[in-house]
Amino acid sequence: MKAEKVIVEAMTYSSMYITYKGKGLRYKETIRRSVRVLEPLNQRFEIKKLGLILSIMITTLMISGCLYSIRINGFKGTDFDIVKEKKVYVYENIQAPNLLLEKEVSKKLKVALKMKGYVPVDNIEGADYVLLSIYGIGPGITVTNVHSATHTNSGINAYTGKAELVPQVKVSTSTNTLYPRFLTMTLYNAKVFTLSQNPEPLWIGDIQSNGGSSDLRNVIDYLIVAGFEYFGEDTGEQKKKTMVSTDEQVKKLREEVLHWTSVGNSDGVGK
């Protein structure tokens, strides 16, 4: 019997090589049977590739500043209940390296408090709580990412008639800079804060994020919004929140800040 060699090109596969010794009708039937076997195998590889692509997209968005991955931890004392509609004095650090940024962040905290149901005030004497904040950004960390993409060549073993997939992996690397950004909010009882040299906090919110943006003035809005989601609560564990650059709560915060600034109430949100 004369040997025959057949090469079949299929639209759903990059290439399919079939070598078969035998009659035409027999290898045609083998092709039809094997294609049905190859279909679910290729689907599984496509799912794996889709997951890899999504992972790369999320990493790229975080580095570009279009996506913010934020970690929140809330710690609450047990002696006092934190009650909404109470008056809160936002403490400003007059020795901050950038006093204008300090005032800007203070204004945003006041707006966030009001959005959460509290009453910001300008004098500590009439306040129920005092809110302190520490925020900052660390030096950039160089991160090398390794990306791999798997492609498959689908083939049929001519002697067994079984489908075979041969994976081919393409590896590439990229280097990016990530900046650690943080915001720590500490809430005190106002009376205890003014009378004690070492007041015990009622609540501490630890908010952290790593990303490609070094613009703390912009990123702080996302940290504030994420932190206030658990304001006054004991989270029990670290919570994770992913935010897009067009987040609606961030947009609302910025609009409210602009509103109070435009009406000349930049330092008195709670008046």
Phi, psi and chi 1 to 4 in degrees:
 res  aa     phi    psi   chi1   chi2   chi3   chi4
   1 MET       -  130.5 -178.1 -179.9  -62.2      -
   2 LYS   -76.0  133.5 -176.1  178.3  178.9 -180.0
   3 ALA   -71.8  143.9      -      -      -      -
   4 GLU  -126.9  145.3  -61.9  178.8    7.1      -
   5 LYS  -124.9  127.8 -179.2  176.5 -179.2 -179.4
   6 VAL  -124.7  133.5  179.7      -      -      -
   7 ILE  -117.6  119.1  -61.1  177.2      -      -
   8 VAL  -111.0  126.4  179.0      -      -      -
   9 GLU  -102.9  123.8  -64.5 -178.0   -6.8      -
  10 ALA  -111.5  144.0      -      -      -      -
  11 MET   -67.4  -32.9  -65.8  -64.8  -67.3      -
  12 THR   -83.5   -4.1   53.6      -      -      -
  13 TYR  -130.0  154.1  -46.2  106.6      -      -
  14 SER   -61.9  -45.6   57.2      -      -      -
  15 SER  -164.7  149.8   61.0      -      -      -
  16 MET  -134.4  120.8  179.4 -175.2  -63.9      -
  17 TYR  -108.6  126.3  -62.4   94.8      -      -
  18 ILE  -127.4  123.5  -58.2  173.2      -      -
  19 THR  -118.9  126.9  -58.2      -      -      -
  20 TYR  -145.5  135.9 -172.7   80.2      -      -
  21 LYS  -105.0  109.9  -66.5 -178.1  179.1  179.5
  22 GLY   161.2 -166.2      -      -      -      -
  23 LYS   -79.1  155.2  -65.6 -177.7  179.0 -179.8
  24 GLY   -59.0  -44.4      -      -      -      -
  25 LEU   -62.8  -36.8  -69.3  176.9      -      -
  26 ARG   -69.2  -44.5  -69.3  179.9   60.7 -172.2
  27 TYR   -75.2  -24.8   66.4   65.7      -      -
  28 LYS   -65.9  -40.4  -72.7 -179.2 -178.0  179.1
  29 GLU   -67.8  -37.8  176.8   59.3   29.3      -
  30 THR   -61.1  -41.4  -58.3      -      -      -
  31 ILE   -60.7  -48.4  -67.4  170.5      -      -
  32 ARG   -61.8  -41.3  -73.9 -165.8  -68.4  -92.0
  33 ARG   -68.2  -39.7 -176.0  173.4   64.3 -108.0
  34 SER   -73.6  -32.8  -61.7      -      -      -
  35 VAL   -61.7  -38.1  165.6      -      -      -
  36 ARG   -64.7  -32.1  -70.3 -164.9  -64.8  -91.9
  37 VAL   -74.6  -38.8  175.5      -      -      -
  38 LEU   -68.1  -29.8  -76.5  169.1      -      -
  39 GLU   -57.0  -54.7 -171.1   64.4   32.3      -
  40 PRO   -64.8  -31.9   21.1  -32.4      -      -
  41 LEU   -64.2  -42.1  -66.2  175.3      -      -
  42 ASN   -67.5  -34.2  -87.0  -80.9      -      -
  43 GLN   -62.1  -40.3  -72.1  177.0   -2.3      -
  44 ARG   -64.3  -39.7  -72.2 -158.8  -67.4  -89.0
  45 PHE   -67.9  -35.2  -87.9   93.3      -      -
  46 GLU   -65.5  -37.8  -70.9  -61.0  -34.3      -
  47 ILE   -63.4  -43.3  -68.2  173.4      -      -
  48 LYS   -62.8  -41.7  -70.2 -178.0  179.5  179.2
  49 LYS   -65.6  -37.5  -73.8 -163.4  -69.4 -175.8
  50 LEU   -62.8  -42.6  178.6   60.3      -      -
  51 GLY   -61.8  -40.7      -      -      -      -
  52 LEU   -65.0  -42.6  174.9   63.0      -      -
  53 ILE   -62.7  -42.5  -68.3  171.4      -      -
  54 LEU   -63.2  -40.8  -70.9  174.9      -      -
  55 SER   -61.4  -43.9  176.9      -      -      -
  56 ILE   -65.0  -39.3  -65.3  173.2      -      -
  57 MET   -63.7  -42.9  -72.0  176.9   61.4      -
  58 ILE   -64.1  -43.5  -68.9  173.0      -      -
  59 THR   -61.7  -42.5  -57.8      -      -      -
  60 THR   -63.2  -41.4  -57.4      -      -      -
  61 LEU   -65.7  -38.5  -71.6  170.9      -      -
  62 MET   -64.6  -42.6  -72.3  175.7   58.7      -
  63 ILE   -68.2  -37.2  -66.8  171.3      -      -
  64 SER   -78.1  -10.6   64.5      -      -      -
  65 GLY    89.0   10.9      -      -      -      -
  66 CYS   -89.9  -14.2  -62.7      -      -      -
  67 LEU  -137.4  136.3 -161.8   66.6      -      -
  68 TYR  -120.2  118.7  -60.0   86.0      -      -
  69 SER   -99.9  114.9  178.7      -      -      -
  70 ILE  -122.0  140.7  -58.0  175.7      -      -
  71 ARG  -114.0  131.1  -53.8  177.5  -61.1  -81.8
  72 ILE  -126.0  132.9  -49.6  105.6      -      -
  73 ASN  -129.3  125.5 -120.2  -33.9      -      -
  74 GLY  -114.2  128.8      -      -      -      -
  75 PHE  -120.1  125.5  -54.6   88.1      -      -
  76 LYS  -122.9  134.9 -176.2  178.1  178.0  -64.7
  77 GLY   -72.4  166.5      -      -      -      -
  78 THR  -105.5   -6.0   57.1      -      -      -
  79 ASP   -82.2  -28.1  -65.5  -22.0      -      -
  80 PHE  -130.3  147.4  -62.7   92.6      -      -
  81 ASP   -92.4  138.9  -69.9  -32.1      -      -
  82 ILE   -95.3  116.7  -60.4  172.7      -      -
  83 VAL  -110.4  133.5 -177.0      -      -      -
  84 LYS   -70.2  166.4  -70.1 -174.5  178.3 -179.1
  85 GLU    69.6    5.3  -60.0 -177.2   -3.9      -
  86 LYS   -84.4  161.2  -67.1  -68.5 -174.4  178.0
  87 LYS   -86.6  135.0  -62.3  177.7 -179.6  178.9
  88 VAL  -125.8  129.2 -176.3      -      -      -
  89 TYR  -100.5  123.1  173.1   73.8      -      -
  90 VAL   -90.8  115.1  177.6      -      -      -
  91 TYR   -78.4  131.9 -179.7   86.3      -      -
  92 GLU  -108.0  132.0  -68.9 -176.0   11.8      -
  93 ASN   -84.9  104.7 -179.3   12.0      -      -
  94 ILE   -72.8   -8.5   60.2  174.6      -      -
  95 GLN  -103.4   15.7  -64.4 -178.4  -19.1      -
  96 ALA   -63.6  144.7      -      -      -      -
  97 PRO   -56.5  -36.1  -22.9   32.3      -      -
  98 ASN  -123.7   94.5 -173.0  -23.3      -      -
  99 LEU   -65.5  -32.9 -171.9   56.3      -      -
 100 LEU   -69.1  -38.6  -64.8 -179.5      -      -
 101 LEU   -66.1  -37.9  177.5   60.3      -      -
 102 GLU   -60.2  -43.3  176.5   73.0    6.7      -
 103 LYS   -66.1  -36.9  -71.4 -177.5  175.2  -66.9
 104 GLU   -66.0  -45.0 -169.9  172.8  -66.6      -
 105 VAL   -65.6  -39.6  173.0      -      -      -
 106 SER   -59.3  -41.5  174.3      -      -      -
 107 LYS   -63.4  -41.4 -174.5 -167.7  -53.6 -179.5
 108 LYS   -66.2  -36.8  -67.5  176.1  179.6  179.7
 109 LEU   -65.8  -38.5  -69.6  173.1      -      -
 110 LYS   -63.0  -43.8  -69.1  176.7 -178.0  178.9
 111 VAL   -63.8  -42.5  171.6      -      -      -
 112 ALA   -62.7  -39.0      -      -      -      -
 113 LEU   -61.5  -44.8  -77.9  165.0      -      -
 114 LYS   -65.0  -39.2 -170.3  171.3 -179.3   64.7
 115 MET   -65.2  -28.0  -68.6  170.9   59.8      -
 116 LYS   -84.9  -12.0 -169.6   70.3  174.7  179.9
 117 GLY   109.4   11.0      -      -      -      -
 118 TYR  -101.7  170.8  -64.5   87.8      -      -
 119 VAL  -116.8  104.3 -178.4      -      -      -
 120 PRO   -71.6  139.3  -13.5   27.7      -      -
 121 VAL  -130.9  161.9  -66.2      -      -      -
 122 ASP   -96.5  -10.8  -64.5  -33.3      -      -
 123 ASN  -124.2  134.1  -61.4  -56.3      -      -
 124 ILE   -70.4  -23.9 -166.6  171.7      -      -
 125 GLU   -61.0  -35.6  -71.1   79.3   10.7      -
 126 GLY   -99.7   11.7      -      -      -      -
 127 ALA   -91.9  152.5      -      -      -      -
 128 ASP   -92.8  -33.5  -60.9  -65.9      -      -
 129 TYR  -130.6  159.2  -55.7  119.5      -      -
 130 VAL  -124.8  131.0  175.4      -      -      -
 131 LEU  -113.9  121.9  178.7   62.7      -      -
 132 LEU  -108.9  149.9  -84.3   68.6      -      -
 133 SER  -137.7  143.3   65.7      -      -      -
 134 ILE  -128.4  131.4  -58.4  173.9      -      -
 135 TYR  -143.1  162.5   50.5   87.8      -      -
 136 GLY   175.0 -179.5      -      -      -      -
 137 ILE  -140.7  137.5 -176.3  168.1      -      -
 138 GLY   -93.0  172.6      -      -      -      -
 139 PRO   -64.3  150.9   23.6  -33.3      -      -
 140 GLY   -64.5  143.2      -      -      -      -
 141 ILE  -112.8  123.8  -57.3  171.3      -      -
 142 THR   -78.2  126.0  -58.9      -      -      -
 143 VAL  -123.6  129.6  177.5      -      -      -
 144 THR  -102.6  121.7  -60.3      -      -      -
 145 ASN  -103.5  134.7  -61.6  -60.6      -      -
 146 VAL  -106.6  123.1  179.4      -      -      -
 147 HIS  -113.2  138.4  -49.2  -69.9      -      -
 148 SER  -132.0  139.9   61.9      -      -      -
 149 ALA  -126.2  131.1      -      -      -      -
 150 THR  -103.1  125.8  -57.4      -      -      -
 151 HIS  -116.8  152.2  -55.0  -81.9      -      -
 152 THR  -126.3  140.4   59.5      -      -      -
 153 ASN  -102.8  126.6  -76.7  -26.3      -      -
 154 SER   -97.4  131.4  -53.7      -      -      -
 155 GLY  -144.1  166.0      -      -      -      -
 156 ILE  -120.7  128.2  -61.0  173.7      -      -
 157 ASN   -72.2  116.6 -171.3  -50.2      -      -
 158 ALA   -65.8  -25.0      -      -      -      -
 159 TYR   -89.9  -30.9  -62.3   97.2      -      -
 160 THR  -102.7  -18.1   64.0      -      -      -
 161 GLY    74.3   11.7      -      -      -      -
 162 LYS   -95.4  148.1  -65.7 -178.6  179.0  180.0
 163 ALA   -79.5  143.0      -      -      -      -
 164 GLU  -133.7  138.4  -65.4 -179.5   -7.9      -
 165 LEU  -114.5  128.4  -69.4  176.6      -      -
 166 VAL  -112.0  104.9 -178.9      -      -      -
 167 PRO   -74.3  142.8   27.2  -33.4      -      -
 168 GLN  -125.3  123.8  -64.2 -179.6  -13.6      -
 169 VAL  -106.5  127.5 -179.4      -      -      -
 170 LYS  -108.5  122.2 -177.7  178.5  179.7 -178.9
 171 VAL  -110.5  134.3  178.9      -      -      -
 172 SER  -138.1  157.2   60.9      -      -      -
 173 THR  -126.4  153.2   60.2      -      -      -
 174 SER  -143.8  145.2   60.7      -      -      -
 175 THR  -114.3  129.7  -57.8      -      -      -
 176 ASN  -136.8  165.3  -58.2  -77.9      -      -
 177 THR  -112.7  126.3  -57.7      -      -      -
 178 LEU  -111.3  140.2  -64.1  178.9      -      -
 179 TYR  -114.5  127.5  -62.8   89.6      -      -
 180 PRO   -78.9  123.5   26.2  -30.2      -      -
 181 ARG  -117.7  143.0  -62.6   79.9   59.1  100.2
 182 PHE  -145.6  155.7   69.2   90.2      -      -
 183 LEU  -143.7  126.2  166.2   67.1      -      -
 184 THR  -118.9  122.5  -58.6      -      -      -
 185 MET  -110.8  132.4  -63.7 -174.7  -69.6      -
 186 THR  -126.5  126.3  -52.9      -      -      -
 187 LEU  -108.8  131.7 -171.0   69.8      -      -
 188 TYR  -122.3  156.8  -65.4   92.0      -      -
 189 ASN   -71.0  129.0  177.4  -75.7      -      -
 190 ALA   -61.5  -42.3      -      -      -      -
 191 LYS   -66.1  -45.0  -68.6 -177.6  178.7  179.2
 192 VAL   -63.8  -37.1  174.8      -      -      -
 193 PHE   -64.5  -38.4 -176.6   81.3      -      -
 194 THR   -81.6  -26.2   53.9      -      -      -
 195 LEU   -97.0  -25.9  -63.5  175.6      -      -
 196 SER  -102.9  143.3  175.2      -      -      -
 197 GLN   -78.7  -24.4  -67.4 -176.5  -13.2      -
 198 ASN  -130.0   69.4  -62.7  -62.3      -      -
 199 PRO   -66.6  143.6   25.5  -33.7      -      -
 200 GLU   -89.6  131.8 -177.1  176.6  -15.6      -
 201 PRO   -67.0  148.7  -16.1   29.3      -      -
 202 LEU   -83.6  -34.4  -61.8  177.7      -      -
 203 TRP  -156.9  142.4  176.3   79.8      -      -
 204 ILE  -129.6  128.0  -63.3  176.8      -      -
 205 GLY  -112.3  120.8      -      -      -      -
 206 ASP  -109.4  113.0  179.3   29.6      -      -
 207 ILE  -119.9  127.6  -54.7   98.0      -      -
 208 GLN  -136.4  153.5  -59.3 -179.5   30.4      -
 209 SER  -158.1  143.1  174.5      -      -      -
 210 ASN  -116.6  133.9  -63.6  -33.0      -      -
 211 GLY  -166.4  177.2      -      -      -      -
 212 GLY   -80.6  -13.7      -      -      -      -
 213 SER   -87.1  129.2  174.6      -      -      -
 214 SER   -99.5    9.2   60.4      -      -      -
 215 ASP   -88.6   88.6 -174.7    2.1      -      -
 216 LEU   -62.6  -32.4 -179.7   61.3      -      -
 217 ARG   -59.5  -31.9 -167.1  178.8 -171.7 -177.1
 218 ASN   -86.8  -45.6  173.6   69.1      -      -
 219 VAL   -66.1  -30.0  176.3      -      -      -
 220 ILE   -58.0  -29.9 -165.7   69.9      -      -
 221 ASP   -62.5  -40.4  -63.0  -10.7      -      -
 222 TYR   -71.4  -36.2  -62.6   87.8      -      -
 223 LEU   -66.2  -40.6  -59.6 -178.7      -      -
 224 ILE   -63.9  -48.9  -70.3  173.8      -      -
 225 VAL   -62.3  -43.2  168.9      -      -      -
 226 ALA   -65.5  -40.8      -      -      -      -
 227 GLY   -66.7  -38.8      -      -      -      -
 228 PHE   -74.1  -12.0  -93.9   86.7      -      -
 229 GLU   -64.2  -28.2 -175.9  172.9  -24.9      -
 230 TYR  -119.0   24.6  -59.6   95.3      -      -
 231 PHE   -60.7  127.7 -173.7   82.7      -      -
 232 GLY    78.9    3.6      -      -      -      -
 233 GLU  -108.3  152.2  -60.4  178.9   17.2      -
 234 ASP   -94.5  110.8 -169.6  -28.7      -      -
 235 THR   -73.3  -21.1   58.6      -      -      -
 236 GLY    77.6  -21.6      -      -      -      -
 237 GLU  -165.1  170.7   61.7 -179.6    0.5      -
 238 GLN   -70.9  128.8 -175.3 -176.9   80.9      -
 239 LYS  -100.6  148.8  -59.0  -65.4 -175.5  179.8
 240 LYS  -120.0  138.8  -64.9 -178.3  179.8  179.9
 241 LYS  -139.3  131.6 -177.1  177.2  179.2   64.5
 242 THR  -108.3  127.9  -59.2      -      -      -
 243 MET  -126.0  140.6  -55.7  173.5   69.3      -
 244 VAL   -89.7  162.9  -64.7      -      -      -
 245 SER   -64.9  -20.7   58.3      -      -      -
 246 THR  -100.9   25.4   56.4      -      -      -
 247 ASP   -52.7  133.3 -176.3   83.3      -      -
 248 GLU   -67.7  -37.2  -72.5  -62.8  -36.6      -
 249 GLN   -68.6  -37.0  -71.6  -60.1  -49.8      -
 250 VAL   -65.6  -42.3  171.3      -      -      -
 251 LYS   -60.1  -42.8 -179.9 -179.1  177.9 -178.7
 252 LYS   -66.2  -41.1 -175.7  176.6 -180.0 -179.2
 253 LEU   -58.7  -47.0  173.3   70.0      -      -
 254 ARG   -65.3  -38.6  -68.7  171.6  173.5  171.3
 255 GLU   -64.7  -40.9  -70.8  175.1  -12.1      -
 256 GLU   -67.4  -38.2  -67.9  -65.1  -32.1      -
 257 VAL   -62.8  -44.0  170.0      -      -      -
 258 LEU   -64.0  -37.1  -73.2  174.9      -      -
 259 HIS   -62.7  -50.1  171.0   71.9      -      -
 260 TRP   -67.1  -30.5  -89.0  -62.4      -      -
 261 THR   -69.9  -40.4  -58.2      -      -      -
 262 SER   -69.0  -27.7   64.5      -      -      -
 263 VAL   -93.1    9.8  -62.5      -      -      -
 264 GLY    76.3   26.5      -      -      -      -
 265 ASN  -118.8   38.2 -164.2   26.7      -      -
 266 SER   -65.5  -27.3   60.2      -      -      -
 267 ASP  -109.9    9.8  -66.3  -36.4      -      -
 268 GLY  -143.9   59.8      -      -      -      -
 269 VAL   -60.3  -32.7  177.9      -      -      -
 270 GLY   -92.2    6.4      -      -      -      -
 271 LYS   -69.9      -  -71.2 -178.3  179.8  178.2
